[in-house]
């Protein structure tokens, strides 16, 4: 169990997307996100990489992508394709799938949570739909 960065209560509910610290509620999130501690961390570039500016979000602010040098890195263009996939959108209407995704997102051990989720056919269908976009099958694999 982690501790909320604001009120110091035990929580595993949410992680700040800027600095990855834990928080327990909307009010704690609002206090935390406006804190100088969180603001300072968002300016630091993780792992010494320079951020890349991508497309703009709904607020017309640039989206920042930080490159990681692994073979599993997903290109920003592929992420945009995921965002506009009708198949993924249809799957995400299922509240059971959304609960799986939320559980994985806040899990202290994401790897174990993913392994458990991969036992669920609905989650496997979601993962396969993502992979069709991120890593389309080659001609040999289609047969």
C-alpha positions in Angstrom: 0.0 0.0 0.0 1.3 3.4 -1.0 0.8 6.8 0.8 -1.1 9.7 -0.6 1.4 12.5 -1.4 -1.0 15.1 0.0 -3.0 13.8 3.0 -0.6 10.9 3.8 -3.4 8.4 4.0 -2.8 4.8 2.6 -3.9 4.6 -1.0 -3.4 2.6 -4.2 -6.1 4.4 -6.2 -4.4 6.9 -8.4 -1.0 8.0 -9.8 -0.1 11.5 -10.9 0.6 11.4 -14.7 3.3 14.1 -14.2 5.4 12.7 -11.4 3.9 9.3 -10.7 3.3 10.0 -7.0 0.1 8.4 -5.5 -2.9 10.4 -4.4 -6.3 9.3 -3.1 -9.0 11.7 -4.2 -9.8 14.6 -6.6 -9.2 17.2 -3.9 -5.8 15.7 -3.1 -5.0 15.6 -6.9 -5.9 19.3 -7.3 -3.7 20.3 -4.4 -0.9 18.1 -5.6 -0.9 19.1 -9.3 -0.7 22.8 -8.4 2.2 22.2 -5.9 5.7 23.4 -6.7 7.0 19.9 -6.0 4.9 18.4 -8.8 5.5 21.3 -11.2 9.3 21.0 -10.8 9.1 17.3 -11.6 7.2 17.9 -14.8 9.9 20.1 -16.1 12.6 17.4 -15.6 12.9 15.1 -18.5 12.9 11.5 -17.4 16.0 9.3 -18.0 18.0 12.2 -19.6 16.1 12.3 -22.9 14.8 15.4 -24.7 11.0 15.4 -25.1 9.5 15.5 -28.6 6.5 17.7 -29.3 3.7 15.9 -30.9 0.2 16.9 -31.9 -1.9 19.3 -29.9 -4.5 18.1 -27.4 -8.0 19.5 -26.8 -6.7 22.5 -25.0 -4.4 23.3 -28.0 -1.4 22.5 -25.9 1.4 20.5 -27.4 1.5 16.8 -26.4 5.0 15.8 -25.2 6.4 12.4 -26.1 9.5 11.2 -24.4 11.5 8.6 -26.4 12.7 5.5 -24.7 15.3 3.4 -26.4 13.5 0.0 -26.3 12.1 -2.2 -29.0 8.7 -1.9 -27.3 8.4 1.9 -27.8 5.2 2.8 -29.7 5.6 5.6 -32.3 3.4 8.7 -31.7 1.7 8.0 -35.1 0.6 4.6 -33.9 -0.7 6.0 -30.7 -2.9 8.4 -32.7 -4.2 5.5 -34.7 -5.1 3.8 -31.5 -7.0 6.9 -30.4 -9.1 6.8 -33.6 -9.8 3.0 -33.8 -13.5 2.2 -34.0 -12.8 -1.4 -32.9 -11.0 -0.2 -29.7 -13.8 2.3 -29.0 -16.4 -0.4 -29.2 -14.5 -2.7 -26.8 -14.1 0.2 -24.4 -17.8 0.5 -24.0 -17.6 -2.6 -21.8 -17.4 -1.6 -18.1 -15.7 -5.0 -17.3 -12.8 -4.1 -19.6 -12.5 -0.6 -18.3 -12.3 -2.0 -14.8 -9.4 -4.3 -15.9 -7.6 -1.3 -17.3 -8.1 0.7 -14.2 -6.8 -2.1 -12.0 -3.7 -2.5 -14.1 -3.1 1.3 -14.1 -3.0 1.5 -10.3 -1.5 -1.9 -9.6 1.7 -1.8 -7.5 3.0 -4.6 -9.7 1.7 -3.9 -13.2 3.4 -7.0 -14.7 1.4 -9.4 -12.4 -1.8 -7.4 -13.1 -1.2 -7.8 -16.9 -0.6 -11.5 -16.5 -3.8 -11.9 -14.6 -5.7 -9.8 -17.2 -4.4 -11.9 -20.0 -6.4 -14.8 -18.6 -9.6 -13.0 -19.4 -10.8 -13.4 -23.1 -12.2 -9.8 -23.2 -8.8 -8.4 -22.2 -7.0 -10.6 -24.8 -9.4 -9.3 -27.5 -8.6 -5.7 -26.4 -4.8 -6.5 -26.5 -5.1 -8.2 -29.9 -7.0 -5.1 -31.3 -4.2 -2.8 -30.0 -1.6 -5.1 -31.6 -3.3 -5.0 -35.0 -2.6 -1.3 -35.1 0.7 -1.1 -33.3 2.3 -4.2 -35.0 0.2 -5.2 -38.0 0.7 -8.8 -38.9 3.1 -9.5 -41.8 1.9 -11.3 -45.0 3.3 -14.6 -43.7 1.4 -14.3 -40.4 -1.9 -13.5 -42.1 -2.1 -17.0 -43.7 
